[in-house]
Amino acid sequence: MDTETIYALSSGAPPAAIAVMRISGPDAQAAAAALAGRLPPPRRAGVRTLRSGDSTALDRALVLVFPGPNSATGEDLVELHLHGGRAVVAAVAAALAVQPRVRRAMPGEFTRRALMNGRIDLDQAEGLADLLEAETEDQRRAALARSDGVVGKTLTGWMGALSDAAAMIEAVIDYDEEADVAADHADTWRAMINGTHSEMVALLAQPSVERLRDGMLVVLAGPPNAGKSSLFNALLGRDAAIVTPLAGTTRDVIEAQIVRGGIPYRLCDTAGLTDDTADVVEQIGVDRARALSDRADVILWLGDPQAAPPGAVRVAAKADVAVNGVADIVVSTRSIETIERLWGLLADKARELLSFTSDVAIAEAQRTVIKEVSDLLGAALRETDALISAEDLRIARRRLGSLVGEDPTEAMLDALFGRFCLGK
Amino acid sequence: MKHYDVVVVGGGHAGTEAAAAAARRGATVLLVTQRVDQIGAMSCNPSIGGVGKGHLVREVDALDGLMGIAADDATIHRRMLNRSKGLAVQGPRIQADRRIYRTSIQTQLRTYASLTIIQDEAVALETTGGSISGIRLESGSVVRTRAMVIAAGTFLGGRLFRGHERLDGGRIDERPSQRMSQQLRALDLPITRLKTGTPPRLDGRTIDWSRLERQASDADRWRMSFLPRAHLSLPQLSCAITRTDARGHDVIRAGLSDSPLFAGAIEGSGPRYCPSIEDKVHRFGDRDGHQIFLEPEGLDDHTIYPNGISTSLSRETQDQLIATIAGLERARITTYGYAVEYDHLDPRSLDHRLALHVLPGLFCAGQINGSTGYEEAAAQGLIAGLNAAGHALSLDGFICDRASGYMGVMIDDLVLQGVSEPYRMLTARAEYRLALRADNAETRLTGLGIAAGAVREQRRASFDRRQIMREQARAGENVDVDADVRREIDEDTRYAPYLERQAVEIARMRADRDIAVPAPDTLGGVPGLSTEMIERLRIARPTTLDEASRIRGITPAALSALWLHVRKKA
């Protein structure tokens, strides 16, 4: 029986009306309870508010518990039926990832556990093998090939740098008495790890492939009746090349994707929500609007300019009615010219964002691994026992090796013997 | 016609451990060697152990092998490498008096009543129904056996090179085993060439020691073996350190035209981590010098082994080179360095018992499998010997996995990945390095050895006693606990969080080990398995899903497909 608990989205990729997040393994119930509080009785659906560690409400979801062994995987299994927006799914996944002994499932892992515990018909399952090949190896190759191989080059470059750093630590360990090596390499390998670590941190701070593909996140925020919905509709006017309203997210946040002048945008209208609501559902909406604003690339603030969040574009809407206080831009939904001016401003912001972004953009799956590797490198740098640093680095290189398809031990040994004149 | 359960060919570090291990497991054993007086000879450097290698010595000792005890008997200089680092990478290494070492091995072998030693040469294998059934010796006699261990070192097709000189031999002045080599090639086994080398030996009386930096033996008299023995400690000698310089490098460059390595006469690959001095100068041309350790070869022996200048340059170049080195200006060479090229078997044709897939009953150990080093050879010899006895007597196989010992790491690397250069043990190869320490080899392995009937009574009693001490130490009662046991338990505590993290990895590996995979020839048409994947599996022949997972280039998807296939068949 596996000791680790895994989670993954079992329905198709978002956006979808409902996204089903499945958690399987010995800690599945504990992990689900950490987000949802008290769980409903087995095989009975219950509506629960999911919260992250800092109590931010993430979604109001249907929760179903299937205790093992009579579950699809044969282990304790919990299903979270989420509203299908990307933001919700990503937030719930992030909240699960930090639960103890819980990790994201590898491709095919649910199927494998189900089979191992005799829960799935083998004839059906065999057909999955081809699919798995496509899911994992091809996906890895495809991911590497993206951005004209820039991502691949970056990852391979990191692998090389970490192999060199590992070679230095290993040389100091395996060739203790050789003066040529023993000449203190500690600063060199620390510097090399530090360099890679900083690059990873910088890259992690940048928007992912999904962000670039889905568009610059533009959030319309402000108090009720400030004219957000009117502006939202005006921005999606006939001139919009493509408009894709997303299903499943319409209750509290209205989302639309639009491509204009070759730049993708993701517009979100946080609807007219107030802070002092007693309604639970509405309160979640408010919290989500906040969470969304936190991640926004641009906030269009409609309302009292003094109350605008830092960095927000203060929009004086309803320009046709009255203009109050200081604003960055004045817009009237009845004036196509003012709307065009707002689009111009958004395009400037987008170009700024895109030019800031290096040509390396990573996919979410890669991001997860890079985050993990980056954390391990941080641990290796903090450690004073070289043996432990080497251990952290070993695991880091193995994780990174899984992305680039390289054998970490061989890469390190090549670096070791290429760099140092070793052996008596 | 004589019959033995196990026949061992070769009396080096692999052969002696194989013979003793098979005998410990209850087999009648015949050890065949060309020179009985050379049994246990250290043909290259006069030291045993090191980082990684010292771990292997302790593991061989934990399984009641010969090497640790012989090393203790012959120690004339001790050095605990990595003393300032964690115990996991501390590597015990000793300089041995060659003669005493050899004598100790021979004396230990005589304590095995079921072991017979003869001076002869194995010339032909005999098979019956596709399995080993006997061996023909040069003297004409034929010996019946069900299991055989080939531990021929560099003697299979051995050829020596020095400048333009070419000699057939496994060691200087010892002839090679040509017929065995031809016969193995005739079996259509994947055999290629590897090379290794040895430095010139010097007369210590002609070295100016006063000008050299001395390296004294460790003050604390630690031992290699876990077995408490009444033990006569020899006087301890110092080593010394010198360096090559630009003048010497010029001599080497001028002599490269006579080098069999650079003239292309040697086809075999040499090790990157034990390069010849000409290799070092060629590959690291910017370096202004290379370190040389001057190591004594014995108490009543003036020979000095200059560790670091292995070479196959001509005699004249060797003389000139030595004359440029500080302290060695007047040193006299007693034996010139040479390179040796020899046959080795692609170890992927072996299973984890070191048995050939295609010829049941035939086991291989040591340099023939592509490894280098006494310790690597000894560890393989021990495993091959235990399994040869197992085969002959219908006992269980004895397999040490990657989480149990360096010997497991080495054998797994060899039989799954093969070699492109002689394989040396490095701690960097062990993913469970924090758990595999030289000091806890007894805890890791002796119990397994006892369960397999591979450990003699004295060792078992000592182990039982020390296991009680470990219990006491864990409970915090340290009154009657040996100092090394106390230290072992302290170190366990120190690294506990990391050991726990590794325990999860180990549990996953062992779960996959319980899943047998079918022969690669039967995998055609399995959904999700590409021809490329099947080919990779075919070469390495994994028997479990865990082994398959470590073969280079095998994708997670291929593993899932393999696993599904196995489940469906079950």
Interface residues (C-beta under 8 A of the other chain):
Chain A: T3 E4 M106 P107 G108 T111 R112 L115 M116 L122 D123 A125 E126 G127 L128 A129 D130 L132 E133 A134 E135 T136 E137 A166 E170 I173 D174 Y175 D176 E177 E178 A179 D180 D385 A386 L387 I388 A390 E391 R394 D407 T409 E410 M412 L413 L416 F417 C421 L422 G423 K424
Chain B: N45 V51 G52 R79 L81 N82 K85 G86 A88 V89 G91 I241 P271 R272 Y273 C274 P275 K280 R283 F284 R287 H290 Q291 F293 N307 G308 L426 T427 A428 R429 E431 R433 L434 Y498 V504 A507 V526 P527 G528 L529 S530 R552 T555 P556 A557 A558 S560 A561 W563 L564 H565 R567 K568
